[in-house]
């Protein structure tokens, strides 16, 4: 089973390498993007940049993971809380708590860097670490 997974991973890596090499050939090896669809006048370019900035502000690009031992009888820091937030601090905190016999997962909404749902100290840490 492990051998089959290893061969599959190798095959995927080789295909990805082939796609990357083919893409490099089509751009002349310089990695230049096609700019034919961009407006040429400065005002339109400013509007395009402003639209891209607004879109990027809504992307979940502030990410942090806090690993910990949720219980005293477990080790290895298998429990974790992860914050996925945008520029305004909106997004989600995901938590997975690992016990000896079971595992539980939680998702809590976050807005303006806080949550209406009570957060654990680890979830608070994840939000704090994700904040720029």
Residue, then its C-alpha position, 0 to 999 in steps of 0.5 A: x500500500x505504501x509503495x502504491x502511494x509513493x508511486x502515485x505521489x511520484x507520478x503526480x510530481x512528474x506531471x506537475x514538473x512537466x506542466x511547469x516546464x511546458x508553461x515556461x516554454x510558452x512564456x519564453x522562460x521569462x514568466x511574463x503574464x499576458x497583459x493584452x487584457x489590461x487597459x492602457x490609460x492611467x485612470x483605468x489602470x488605477x481602477x483595476x488596481x483598486x478593484x484588485x486591492x478590494x478583492x485581496x482584502x477579502x481573501x483569507x490571508x491571515x493564518x495562524x495555527x496553535x498546537x497544544x495538549x488538550x488533556x494532561x494524559x495525552x502528549x505530542x501536541x495533537x490538538x490544534x486551533x487554526x485561524x483563517x481571517x481576512x484583512x478586516x478580521x473576519x473568517x473562522x477559527x477551526x479547532x480539533x481536540x484529540x483525546x485518547x479515545x476520540x476526537x472533536x472538531x469545532x468551527x467558530x465564526x470570527x468578525x472584527x477579530x472577535x467571536x460571538x461564541x466563547x473562545x478557548x485560550x488557544x483559539x484566542x491565541x490563534x486569532x492574535x497570532x494571525x492578526x498583523 
